[in-house]
Amino acid sequence: MLAGIQFTHIADFMVMMPLGPQFMHLFHLTPQQFGLLVSSYTFSAAIAGLLAALVVDRFDRKRLVLWLYGAFTIVTFLCALAPNYATLLVARSLAGAFGGVLGAMVLTLVGDVIPEQRRGVAMGTIMASFSASTIFGVPMGLYLSSVFHSWGAPFIFLGCMSVLIWAASYFVLPNVTQHTQRRLPLGETLDQILTVLRYRNHQKAFLLITLMMLGGFTVIPFISMYLAINVGIRFADLPYIYLAGGAATLFSSRFIGRMADRYGKPRVYRVVATLSLIPLFVITHLMQVSLGWAVLVMVAFFIFVSGRIIPGLAVVTSSAIPQYRGTFMSLNSSVQQCASGVASLLGGVIVGRNADGLLTHYNYVGYLAIAATVIAMWLVGKIKIER
């Protein structure tokens, strides 16, 4: 159920990026405006995560997840009805506010329920929702958009699916209330937040998640546009690329999770992150190639760039002091979402368009992502695992 919730949350965010060419055409957007459309979701999620950190440890995890998921589902339907860019920007911001905190609560439940020695596999299962969103959610969204000639169709589809998952989650998810036995007044809650922020190990974890986002989301929002505009891939063929990449990660995610549990999360992170440098460089320097070569590059990109998140998130989750995990994960979600938004904005600022309409300076975005990844590889071994 957690993977199902995460699937719709991730697909709702991810489907915006392959729809980029349509948005740019219909709303006459610049790369900077599209970057803002993507980052509005993440910035809103970051702010909501900070506010949620004040109260998340006061409630039963299950009840909180159901409330958040219900609100997220309603807003997803509203996104489909947005008539213009400004309205869509507001709707995406609201979706981010609920979806961002929801994502943090999913990971918090993993930390509460799953023992540390099995969290690599658990994170691999949760991250398989990323694979499912690229295999099924994003291609289906693009297909529905094409069939119904409406960019809103994917959001209707995700909203309907969310209703079904919400109903199933109501019966399946366990109640987790141990953390509520010691409710703190607001002043002490603020002190608890400051305690979480002051802890050196937590600071390193926040920096790691920031570097991981800079190592991916400077590049990811503009991939579909770059493939369609510069590489020459037809918009109708983009679903095949996401389908192939997602199918590959469906198998690789759980494998990487098992390897992280067996050989150590920092070590596996470094191996996968090193391998991710190759597709990061290639995709941001790709010239016009056939669909087959584009699929091959993107499969490698999906496997290694998304794969490094699995041991990385396991390290971050395990760095939290157990009694403060809810607060830590909410703050971590804010840091993650803010870093994603900054990365998207940076990508939008760096990427431009020339007189022929081609995207420019995408290679610089690749260099930035590679530099962030290399620093993260050094930092991951400095974080202590809390039992």
C-alpha positions in Angstrom: 0.0 0.0 0.0 2.8 2.4 0.8 4.3 1.6 -2.6 0.9 2.3 -4.2 0.6 5.7 -2.4 4.2 6.5 -3.5 3.4 5.4 -7.0 0.6 8.0 -7.5 2.5 10.7 -5.7 5.6 10.2 -7.9 3.7 9.7 -11.1 1.8 12.9 -10.4 5.1 14.7 -10.2 6.9 12.9 -13.0 4.1 13.1 -15.6 4.7 16.9 -15.7 8.2 16.4 -17.2 7.4 14.3 -20.3 4.4 16.6 -20.9 6.9 19.5 -21.1 6.8 19.9 -24.9 3.0 20.1 -24.8 3.0 22.7 -22.1 5.6 24.8 -23.9 3.5 24.7 -27.1 0.0 25.2 -25.6 1.0 27.9 -23.0 3.9 29.3 -25.0 6.3 28.7 -22.1 10.0 29.5 -21.9 12.3 26.9 -20.3 12.4 29.2 -17.2 8.6 29.2 -16.9 8.5 25.4 -17.3 11.2 25.0 -14.6 9.0 27.2 -12.3 6.0 24.9 -13.0 8.0 21.9 -11.9 9.7 23.6 -9.0 6.5 25.1 -7.6 5.5 21.6 -6.6 8.7 21.0 -4.8 9.0 24.4 -3.1 5.4 24.1 -1.8 6.2 20.6 -0.5 9.3 22.1 1.3 7.2 24.7 3.1 4.5 22.2 4.0 7.1 19.8 5.3 8.5 22.5 7.6 5.0 23.3 9.0 4.2 19.6 9.3 7.4 19.0 11.4 5.6 20.9 14.2 2.7 18.4 14.4 3.4 15.1 12.6 4.6 13.3 15.8 1.3 14.1 17.5 -0.9 11.9 15.3 -1.3 8.2 14.4 0.8 7.7 11.3 -2.1 5.9 9.5 -4.7 8.6 10.1 -2.3 11.3 9.0 -1.4 9.5 5.8 -5.1 9.0 4.9 -5.9 12.7 5.5 -3.0 13.8 3.4 -3.7 11.3 0.6 -7.3 12.3 0.5 -6.4 16.0 0.0 -3.7 15.1 -2.5 -6.3 13.1 -4.5 -8.7 16.1 -4.6 -6.0 18.5 -5.8 -4.9 16.1 -8.5 -8.4 16.3 -10.0 -8.2 20.1 -9.8 -4.9 20.1 -11.8 -6.8 18.5 -14.7 -9.3 21.4 -14.7 -6.8 24.2 -14.7 -7.6 26.5 -17.7 -4.3 28.4 -18.0 -0.7 28.5 -16.8 -1.3 30.6 -13.7 -4.1 28.4 -12.4 -2.1 25.3 -13.1 0.8 26.8 -11.2 -1.4 27.2 -8.1 -2.9 23.7 -8.4 0.6 22.2 -8.7 1.7 24.1 -5.6 -1.2 22.7 -3.6 -0.4 19.2 -4.9 3.1 19.6 -3.8 2.0 20.8 -0.3 0.1 17.5 0.3 2.2 15.2 -1.8 5.5 16.3 -0.2 4.4 15.6 3.4 2.8 12.4 2.2 6.1 11.2 0.8 7.8 11.9 4.1 5.2 10.0 6.0 5.6 7.0 3.7 9.3 6.9 4.5 8.6 7.5 8.2 6.3 4.4 8.3 9.1 2.4 6.7 11.5 3.6 9.5 8.9 2.8 12.2 7.8 -0.6 11.1 10.8 -2.1 9.2 14.0 -3.1 11.1 17.2 -1.4 10.1 18.7 -4.6 8.7 15.9 -4.9 6.2 15.4 -1.3 5.2 17.4 -1.6 2.1 14.9 -4.1 0.7 12.0 -2.0 2.0 13.4 1.1 0.3 13.9 -0.9 -2.9 10.2 -1.9 -2.7 9.1 1.6 -2.1 11.4 2.9 -4.9 9.9 0.3 -7.2 7.0 2.7 -7.3 9.3 5.0 -9.2 9.8 2.1 -11.7 6.0 1.5 -11.8 5.3 5.2 -12.5 7.8 5.1 -15.4 6.5 1.7 -16.7 2.8 2.3 -16.3 2.0 5.8 -14.9 3.9 8.1 -17.2 3.4 6.1 -20.5 -0.3 5.7 -19.7 -0.5 9.3 -18.9 1.1 10.3 -22.2 -1.1 7.8 -24.1 -4.3 9.2 -22.5 -3.1 12.7 -23.3 -2.6 11.7 -26.9 -5.9 9.7 -27.2 -8.1 12.4 -25.5 -6.1 15.3 -26.9 -5.9 16.7 -23.4 -3.0 17.2 -21.1 -5.4 16.9 -18.2 -6.3 13.3 -18.9 -3.3 11.9 -17.0 -4.3 13.7 -13.8 -7.9 12.4 -14.1 -6.4 8.9 -14.4 -4.1 9.3 -11.4 -7.0 10.8 -9.3 -9.2 7.8 -10.0 -6.4 5.4 -9.1 -5.7 7.3 -5.9 -9.3 6.9 -4.8 -9.0 3.1 -5.1 -5.6 3.0 -3.3 -7.0 5.3 -0.5 -9.9 2.8 0.1 -7.5 -0.2 0.2 -5.1 1.7 2.5 -7.8 2.4 5.0 -8.1 -1.4 5.6 -4.5 -2.4 5.2 -2.2 0.1 6.8 -1.3 -0.4 10.5 -1.9 2.1 13.2 1.4 3.5 14.6 0.8 5.4 17.8 3.8 4.7 20.1 5.3 8.1 19.3 2.2 9.9 20.4 2.4 8.8 24.1 4.7 11.8 24.8 3.0 14.8 23.3 5.0 18.0 23.5 3.6 21.5 23.8 4.4 23.8 20.9 7.4 25.4 22.6 9.0 22.0 23.3 8.1 20.9 19.7 10.1 23.8 18.4 12.9 22.8 20.7 12.7 19.3 19.3 13.0 20.7 15.8 16.1 22.7 16.8 17.5 19.6 18.4 17.0 17.6 15.2 18.6 20.5 13.2 21.6 20.9 15.5 22.5 17.2 15.5 25.6 16.9 13.4 24.7 13.6 11.9 21.3 15.0 10.8 23.1 17.9 9.1 25.2 15.6 7.1 22.1 13.6 6.0 20.4 16.8 4.9 23.4 17.8 2.9 23.5 14.3 1.3 19.9 14.5 0.2 20.5 18.0 -1.2 23.5 16.8 -3.3 21.5 13.8 -4.5 18.7 16.1 -5.8 21.2 18.5 -7.4 22.8 15.4 -9.0 19.5 14.5 -10.7 16.8 17.2 -10.9 19.0 19.7 -12.7 18.9 17.2 -15.6 15.6 15.3 -15.3 13.0 18.0 -16.0 14.4 18.8 -19.4 15.1 15.3 -20.7 11.9 14.9 -22.7 12.2 18.4 -24.2 15.9 17.8 -25.1 15.1 14.4 -26.7 12.1 15.8 -28.6 13.7 19.1 -29.7 17.5 18.4 -30.0 17.8 14.7 -30.4 14.8 14.4 -32.8 12.7 11.8 -31.0 9.0 12.1 -31.8 6.7 13.0 -28.9 4.7 9.9 -29.7 7.8 7.7 -29.1 8.6 9.2 -25.6 6.4 6.7 -23.8 8.6 3.8 -25.1 11.6 5.4 -23.6 10.0 5.7 -20.2 8.5 2.2 -20.5 11.9 0.7 -21.2 13.6 2.7 -18.4 10.9 1.9 -15.9 10.9 -1.8 -16.8 14.7 -2.0 -16.2 14.4 -0.3 -12.8 11.6 -2.6 -11.7 14.2 -5.3 -11.5 17.3 -3.2 -10.6 15.6 -1.4 -7.6 15.1 -4.5 -5.5 18.5 -5.9 -6.5 20.3 -2.7 -5.4 18.3 -2.7 -2.2 19.4 -6.3 -1.4 23.0 -5.4 -2.2 22.8 -2.4 0.1 21.7 -4.6 3.0 24.3 -7.2 2.2 27.4 -5.1 1.5 26.6 -1.9 3.3 24.6 1.1 2.1 27.5 3.6 1.7 29.6 1.2 -0.3 26.7 0.3 -2.7 25.8 4.0 -3.0 29.3 4.8 -4.1 29.3 2.0 -6.7 26.0 2.9 -8.2 26.7 6.7 -8.1 30.0 6.1 -9.9 28.2 4.2 -12.7 25.5 7.0 -12.9 28.2 9.5 -14.0 28.3 7.8 -17.4 24.6 8.3 -18.4 24.6 11.8 -16.8 27.3 12.8 -19.1 26.0 11.1 -22.2 22.3 12.3 -22.0 23.4 15.9 -21.6 25.7 15.7 -24.6 23.5 13.5 -26.9 23.3 14.4 -30.5 20.7 13.2 -33.0 20.4 9.4 -32.7 17.9 6.7 -33.5 15.2 5.8 -31.0 17.0 2.6 -30.1 20.2 4.4 -29.0 18.0 6.9 -27.0 16.3 4.1 -25.3 19.6 2.4 -24.4 21.0 5.6 -22.9 17.8 6.3 -20.9 17.7 2.7 -19.6 21.2 3.2 -18.1 20.1 6.6 -16.8 17.0 5.2 -15.0 18.9 2.2 -13.5 21.9 4.1 -12.1 20.6 7.7 -11.4 17.4 6.4 -9.7 19.3 3.4 -8.3 21.7 5.5 -6.2 18.7 7.0 -4.4 17.9 3.6 -2.8 21.0 3.2 -0.6 21.2 6.9 -0.3 17.7 7.2 1.2 18.3 4.2 3.4 21.4 5.9 4.8 19.4 9.1 5.4 16.5 7.3 7.1 18.8 5.4 9.3 20.7 8.5 10.4 17.7 9.8 12.4 17.5 9.5 16.2 14.6 7.0 16.5 12.4 9.1 18.8 12.7 12.1 16.5 12.2 10.2 13.2 8.9 11.7 12.3 10.2 15.3 12.8 13.5 14.4 11.0 11.7 12.9 8.0 9.4 15.9 7.7 12.4 18.2 7.8 14.3 15.9 5.4 11.3 16.0 3.0 11.4 19.8 3.1 15.1 19.8 2.4 14.7 17.2 -0.4 11.8 19.1 -2.0 13.5 22.5 -1.7 16.7 21.0 -3.2 14.7 19.5 -6.1 13.0 22.9 -6.7 16.4 24.7 -6.7 17.8 22.1 -9.0 14.9 22.5 -11.5 15.2 26.3 -11.3 19.0 26.1 -11.9 18.4 23.9 -14.8 15.9 26.4 -16.2 18.2 29.3 -15.7 21.1 27.5 -17.4 19.2 25.9 -20.3 18.2 28.3 -23.1 16.9 28.2 -26.7 18.7 29.5 -29.8 17.2 31.1 -32.9 16.4 27.6 -34.3 14.5 26.7 -31.2 17.0 24.1 -30.0 17.9 23.9 -26.3 21.3 25.2 -25.4 23.8 24.7 -22.5 22.3 21.4 -21.4 25.8 20.1 -21.2 26.6 22.6 -18.4 23.6 21.2 -16.4 25.3 17.8 -16.8 28.6 19.0 -15.4 26.8 20.5 -12.4 25.0 17.2 -11.7 28.2 15.2 -12.0 30.0 17.5 -9.5 27.2 17.2 -7.0 27.3 13.4 -7.4 31.0 13.2 -6.8 30.8 15.2 -3.5 27.9 13.0 -2.3 30.0 9.9 -2.9 32.5 11.3 -0.4 29.9 12.5 2.1 27.9 9.3 2.3 30.6 7.5 4.3 30.6 10.2 7.0 27.1 9.6 8.1 26.5 7.4 11.2 23.8 4.8 11.3 21.5 5.1 14.3 20.0 1.9 15.7 
